[in-house]
Amino acid sequence: MLNQLLFLSAFLFSVGVVVAITKKNVITVLIGLELMLNAANINLVAFSKYDTQFIQGQLFALFVMVVAAAETAVALAFAFQVYQYFQTPELDKISEVGEK
């Protein structure tokens, strides 16, 4: 069971890295980052099963989820402001924050 969870976590993390690096849309890059955070959470919960203090890994995973939700809210607000200013969601077309 642990091997399957670690494989799933590695697969999700790899997909997240590929999405975050190759995609040019701000929203898809954020989705890639969320996939990487969820892969880390799967690792935390999987390894906490084999720890004597069973609840620590699960509590830390819950903390990571709360921080990820806050990070997503801030990142989406930032992406919305950048889209309003530059009129494009593409990262390559955004030259500098000070230029238009």
TORKOL-4160 file (C-alpha; in steps of 0.2 Angstrom, whole numbers, padded with zeros to 4 digits, m for minus):
100
<pt num="1" X="0000" Y="0000" Z="0000"/>
<pt num="2" X="0014" Y="0012" Z="0004"/>
<pt num="3" X="0023" Y="0009" Z="m0013"/>
<pt num="4" X="0006" Y="0013" Z="m0022"/>
<pt num="5" X="0004" Y="0029" Z="m0012"/>
<pt num="6" X="0022" Y="0034" Z="m0015"/>
<pt num="7" X="0020" Y="0030" Z="m0034"/>
<pt num="8" X="0004" Y="0041" Z="m0035"/>
<pt num="9" X="0013" Y="0055" Z="m0026"/>
<pt num="10" X="0028" Y="0055" Z="m0037"/>
<pt num="11" X="0016" Y="0054" Z="m0052"/>
<pt num="12" X="0006" Y="0069" Z="m0046"/>
<pt num="13" X="0022" Y="0079" Z="m0042"/>
<pt num="14" X="0029" Y="0075" Z="m0059"/>
<pt num="15" X="0013" Y="0080" Z="m0068"/>
<pt num="16" X="0013" Y="0096" Z="m0058"/>
<pt num="17" X="0031" Y="0101" Z="m0062"/>
<pt num="18" X="0028" Y="0098" Z="m0080"/>
<pt num="19" X="0012" Y="0108" Z="m0080"/>
<pt num="20" X="0021" Y="0122" Z="m0070"/>
<pt num="21" X="0036" Y="0123" Z="m0082"/>
<pt num="22" X="0028" Y="0120" Z="m0099"/>
<pt num="23" X="0011" Y="0130" Z="m0098"/>
<pt num="24" X="0010" Y="0149" Z="m0101"/>
<pt num="25" X="m0007" Y="0152" Z="m0094"/>
<pt num="26" X="m0006" Y="0159" Z="m0076"/>
<pt num="27" X="m0021" Y="0148" Z="m0071"/>
<pt num="28" X="m0013" Y="0132" Z="m0077"/>
<pt num="29" X="0003" Y="0136" Z="m0068"/>
<pt num="30" X="m0006" Y="0138" Z="m0052"/>
<pt num="31" X="m0015" Y="0121" Z="m0055"/>
<pt num="32" X="0002" Y="0113" Z="m0057"/>
<pt num="33" X="0008" Y="0121" Z="m0041"/>
<pt num="34" X="m0008" Y="0114" Z="m0032"/>
<pt num="35" X="m0004" Y="0097" Z="m0039"/>
<pt num="36" X="0013" Y="0097" Z="m0032"/>
<pt num="37" X="0006" Y="0103" Z="m0015"/>
<pt num="38" X="m0006" Y="0088" Z="m0015"/>
<pt num="39" X="0007" Y="0076" Z="m0019"/>
<pt num="40" X="0017" Y="0082" Z="m0004"/>
<pt num="41" X="0001" Y="0080" Z="0006"/>
<pt num="42" X="m0001" Y="0062" Z="0000"/>
<pt num="43" X="0017" Y="0058" Z="0006"/>
<pt num="44" X="0014" Y="0066" Z="0023"/>
<pt num="45" X="m0002" Y="0056" Z="0026"/>
<pt num="46" X="0006" Y="0040" Z="0019"/>
<pt num="47" X="0021" Y="0041" Z="0030"/>
<pt num="48" X="0011" Y="0046" Z="0046"/>
<pt num="49" X="0003" Y="0029" Z="0045"/>
<pt num="50" X="0020" Y="0021" Z="0050"/>
<pt num="51" X="0024" Y="0034" Z="0063"/>
<pt num="52" X="0021" Y="0031" Z="0082"/>
<pt num="53" X="0013" Y="0048" Z="0083"/>
<pt num="54" X="0000" Y="0044" Z="0070"/>
<pt num="55" X="m0009" Y="0061" Z="0070"/>
<pt num="56" X="0006" Y="0072" Z="0067"/>
<pt num="57" X="0008" Y="0069" Z="0048"/>
<pt num="58" X="m0011" Y="0071" Z="0046"/>
<pt num="59" X="m0011" Y="0088" Z="0055"/>
<pt num="60" X="0003" Y="0094" Z="0045"/>
<pt num="61" X="m0006" Y="0089" Z="0029"/>
<pt num="62" X="m0021" Y="0099" Z="0035"/>
<pt num="63" X="m0010" Y="0114" Z="0039"/>
<pt num="64" X="m0003" Y="0113" Z="0021"/>
<pt num="65" X="m0020" Y="0112" Z="0014"/>
<pt num="66" X="m0025" Y="0128" Z="0024"/>
<pt num="67" X="m0010" Y="0137" Z="0018"/>
<pt num="68" X="m0012" Y="0131" Z="0000"/>
<pt num="69" X="m0030" Y="0138" Z="0000"/>
<pt num="70" X="m0024" Y="0155" Z="0006"/>
<pt num="71" X="m0010" Y="0154" Z="m0007"/>
<pt num="72" X="m0022" Y="0150" Z="m0021"/>
<pt num="73" X="m0034" Y="0165" Z="m0016"/>
<pt num="74" X="m0019" Y="0177" Z="m0016"/>
<pt num="75" X="m0012" Y="0170" Z="m0032"/>
<pt num="76" X="m0029" Y="0171" Z="m0041"/>
<pt num="77" X="m0032" Y="0189" Z="m0035"/>
<pt num="78" X="m0014" Y="0194" Z="m0041"/>
<pt num="79" X="m0018" Y="0185" Z="m0058"/>
<pt num="80" X="m0034" Y="0194" Z="m0060"/>
<pt num="81" X="m0025" Y="0211" Z="m0057"/>
<pt num="82" X="m0012" Y="0206" Z="m0069"/>
<pt num="83" X="m0025" Y="0201" Z="m0082"/>
<pt num="84" X="m0034" Y="0218" Z="m0080"/>
<pt num="85" X="m0018" Y="0228" Z="m0082"/>
<pt num="86" X="m0010" Y="0218" Z="m0097"/>
<pt num="87" X="m0026" Y="0211" Z="m0104"/>
<pt num="88" X="m0018" Y="0194" Z="m0106"/>
<pt num="89" X="m0017" Y="0178" Z="m0096"/>
<pt num="90" X="m0001" Y="0173" Z="m0105"/>
<pt num="91" X="0015" Y="0174" Z="m0094"/>
<pt num="92" X="0026" Y="0176" Z="m0110"/>
<pt num="93" X="0017" Y="0192" Z="m0115"/>
<pt num="94" X="0019" Y="0200" Z="m0098"/>
<pt num="95" X="0035" Y="0210" Z="m0100"/>
<pt num="96" X="0037" Y="0220" Z="m0084"/>
<pt num="97" X="0025" Y="0226" Z="m0071"/>
<pt num="98" X="0029" Y="0244" Z="m0074"/>
<pt num="99" X="0027" Y="0243" Z="m0093"/>
<pt num="100" X="0012" Y="0242" Z="m0103"/>
